[in-house]
């Protein structure tokens, strides 16, 4: 069975010395494809140079909330930059674009950059995604109410995914009603993550994606280590145990979900 890692920062420096070896182990573990999100405008060129080096890799164009403080341009110019990069990738790739989403974008209430500064940048990217008919990869940390309110303003037909979802079933269902999937990662391997484990057990499997968030979000027992997409099978097996179903069903359905959302 083939795994799809719907969120992996495989372009980060943490993999610069052994990326090829890690990818070889990923393939041996059954990981077939990665979606590598954008985090800042200067990063996009290098990200897509990497994406085009491997058939199983796909990219997204976005400005992560953590990088908003470094922006030297207005939100309208962020929107323009997103559109231009996506159009460039579409022209480069032909019928099957290797740019499959806008993101990682969103809101994070745990950082110094105030939400009032993050919000216009988030909205600019949602507007670009709507114009480009692309899904969005959303970062939401202690900001679900603001994120939901903002998503409702834009009515994105292509929907998207709430990366590393951590929250209640009620919040999850609100995202699902808006056409969003929930990203399921290493958090569920921790026994103490009771609320998140309960949510992913109860939300329809048809609305879940597997993700590593490598090199971050390490699995239980690997705290302090570099995370890797090669560990995605462990997340799938934990999700299967929580739901009382076979790993094969989890792998097949989450892969189908990822292909439906990202169009590859």
C-alpha positions in Angstrom: 0.0 0.0 0.0 1.2 3.5 -0.8 1.4 6.3 1.7 1.0 10.0 0.9 2.5 12.4 3.3 0.3 15.5 2.9 2.5 17.8 4.9 6.3 17.5 5.1 9.0 20.3 5.1 11.4 18.1 3.2 13.2 21.1 1.8 14.3 22.3 5.3 18.0 22.3 6.2 17.4 19.4 8.6 17.5 17.1 5.6 20.2 18.8 3.6 22.9 16.3 4.4 21.0 13.0 3.9 17.8 13.8 1.9 18.4 11.2 -0.7 19.1 8.5 2.0 15.9 9.5 3.9 13.8 9.4 0.8 15.2 5.9 0.0 14.1 4.7 3.4 10.7 6.4 2.8 10.2 4.5 -0.4 11.1 1.2 1.3 8.5 2.0 4.0 5.9 2.6 1.3 5.8 6.4 1.2 5.0 7.3 -2.4 4.4 11.0 -2.4 5.1 14.2 -0.3 3.4 17.6 -0.3 6.0 20.2 0.6 4.4 23.5 1.8 5.8 26.9 1.2 6.6 29.1 4.2 8.2 32.3 2.8 8.5 34.0 -0.5 12.3 33.7 -0.8 11.9 29.9 -0.2 9.6 29.2 -3.1 12.2 29.1 -5.9 14.4 26.5 -4.1 11.4 24.5 -3.0 10.2 24.0 -6.5 13.7 23.3 -7.8 13.6 20.4 -5.3 10.1 19.4 -6.1 10.9 19.0 -9.8 13.9 16.7 -9.0 11.6 13.8 -7.8 8.4 12.6 -9.5 6.7 11.8 -6.1 7.1 15.3 -4.7 4.6 18.2 -4.9 4.8 21.7 -3.6 2.6 24.5 -2.3 3.0 28.3 -2.3 2.4 30.1 0.9 3.6 32.4 3.7 3.5 30.7 7.1 2.4 32.9 10.1 5.9 32.5 11.6 7.4 34.3 8.6 4.9 37.1 8.4 7.1 39.3 10.6 9.8 39.2 7.9 7.6 40.4 5.1 8.6 43.6 3.5 5.6 43.9 1.2 1.9 44.6 1.6 -0.7 41.9 1.7 -1.9 42.8 -1.8 1.7 42.1 -3.0 1.7 38.8 -1.2 -1.5 37.8 -3.2 0.2 38.9 -6.4 3.4 36.9 -5.6 1.4 33.8 -4.9 -0.6 34.1 -8.1 2.6 34.7 -10.2 4.4 31.8 -8.7 1.5 29.4 -9.2 1.0 30.5 -12.8 4.8 30.1 -13.4 4.6 26.5 -12.1 1.6 25.8 -14.2 3.3 27.0 -17.3 6.4 25.0 -16.4 4.6 21.8 -15.7 2.0 21.7 -18.4 -1.2 19.8 -17.8 -0.2 18.4 -14.4 1.1 21.2 -12.2 3.5 20.2 -9.4 2.0 23.1 -7.4 -1.0 21.6 -5.7 -2.1 24.2 -3.1 -1.7 27.6 -1.5 -0.1 27.4 1.9 1.1 26.9 4.6 -0.9 29.9 5.7 -3.1 30.8 8.6 -3.1 32.2 12.1 -1.0 31.4 15.2 -1.9 33.0 18.6 1.2 31.7 20.3 3.8 33.8 18.5 4.8 37.4 19.0 3.4 38.6 15.7 -0.1 39.9 16.6 -3.1 38.3 14.9 -4.0 41.7 13.5 -0.8 41.6 11.5 -1.2 37.9 10.5 -4.8 38.2 9.3 -4.4 40.4 6.2 -1.6 38.1 4.9 -3.8 35.1 5.5 -6.7 36.7 3.8 -4.5 37.6 0.8 -3.6 34.0 0.4 -7.1 32.8 0.7 -8.2 35.3 -2.0 -5.4 34.0 -4.3 -6.4 30.4 -3.7 -10.0 31.2 -4.6 -8.8 33.0 -7.8 -6.5 30.1 -8.7 -9.1 27.3 -7.8 -6.6 25.7 -5.5 -7.0 24.2 -2.0 -5.3 25.7 1.0 -3.1 24.3 3.6 -4.0 26.0 6.9 -2.0 26.5 10.0 -4.3 27.1 13.0 -2.8 27.3 16.5 -5.1 28.4 19.3 -7.0 30.4 16.7 -9.8 28.2 15.5 -12.5 30.8 16.0 -10.6 33.4 13.9 -9.6 30.9 11.3 -13.2 29.6 10.9 -14.6 33.1 10.7 -12.0 34.0 8.0 -12.6 30.8 6.0 -16.3 31.4 5.9 -15.7 34.8 4.4 -14.0 33.3 1.4 -16.2 30.2 0.6 -13.4 28.3 -1.0 -14.8 25.8 -3.4 -11.6 23.7 -3.4 -11.5 23.5 0.4 -8.2 22.5 1.9 -6.7 20.8 5.0 -6.3 22.0 8.6 -2.7 21.0 9.2 -1.9 19.2 12.4 -5.4 19.5 13.7 -5.7 19.5 17.4 -9.1 20.2 18.9 -12.6 19.0 19.7 -15.0 17.1 17.6 -17.2 20.1 17.4 -14.5 22.3 15.9 -13.5 19.5 13.6 -17.0 19.2 12.3 -17.2 22.9 11.6 -14.1 22.6 9.3 -15.6 19.5 7.7 -18.8 21.4 6.9 -16.6 24.0 5.1 -15.2 21.3 2.9 -11.9 20.8 4.8 -9.9 17.7 5.7 -8.0 17.3 8.9 -4.3 16.6 9.0 -3.4 13.7 11.3 0.2 13.4 12.5 2.4 12.3 15.3 0.3 14.0 18.0 -2.1 11.0 18.0 0.8 8.6 19.1 0.8 10.3 22.5 -1.6 8.8 25.1 -2.0 12.2 26.7 -3.5 13.7 23.5 -6.9 12.4 24.5 -9.0 15.1 22.9 -7.3 14.9 19.5 -7.3 11.0 19.6 -11.0 11.1 20.4 -11.7 13.5 17.5 -9.8 11.5 14.9 -11.6 8.4 16.1 -15.0 9.9 15.5 -14.6 12.1 12.4 -15.3 10.2 9.1 -12.2 8.6 7.7 -13.1 10.2 4.4 -12.1 13.5 5.9 -8.6 12.7 7.3 -5.2 13.0 5.8 -1.9 11.5 7.0 1.0 13.9 7.6 4.4 13.9 9.2 5.2 17.6 9.5 8.8 16.5 9.3 11.3 17.5 10.6 8.9 18.7 13.4 6.1 16.9 15.3 8.1 13.8 16.4 6.2 10.6 17.4 5.9 9.3 20.9 9.2 7.7 21.9 11.1 9.9 19.5 11.0 13.2 21.4 13.9 15.5 20.6 14.7 13.6 17.4 14.3 14.8 13.8 11.0 13.6 12.5 10.8 11.9 9.1 8.2 10.9 6.6 9.5 7.4 6.9 7.6 7.1 10.2 4.2 7.8 8.5 3.3 4.1 8.7 3.4 4.3 12.5 0.8 7.2 12.4 -1.4 5.1 10.1 -1.2 2.1 12.4 -2.1 4.3 15.5 -5.0 5.8 13.6 -6.2 2.3 12.7 -5.9 1.1 16.3 -7.9 4.1 17.5 -10.7 3.5 15.0 -10.7 -0.3 15.3 -10.1 -0.9 11.6 -7.3 -2.3 9.5 -4.2 -0.2 8.6 -4.8 -1.1 5.0 -8.2 0.7 5.1 -6.6 3.7 6.7 -3.8 3.8 4.1 -6.2 3.4 1.1 -8.7 5.9 2.2 -6.3 8.6 3.3 -4.4 8.2 0.1 -7.7 8.6 -1.9 -8.5 11.7 0.2 -5.1 13.3 -0.6 -5.4 12.6 -4.3 -8.9 14.1 -4.3 -7.8 17.2 -2.5 -4.5 17.9 -4.3 -5.4 16.5 -7.7 -2.5 14.2 -8.3 
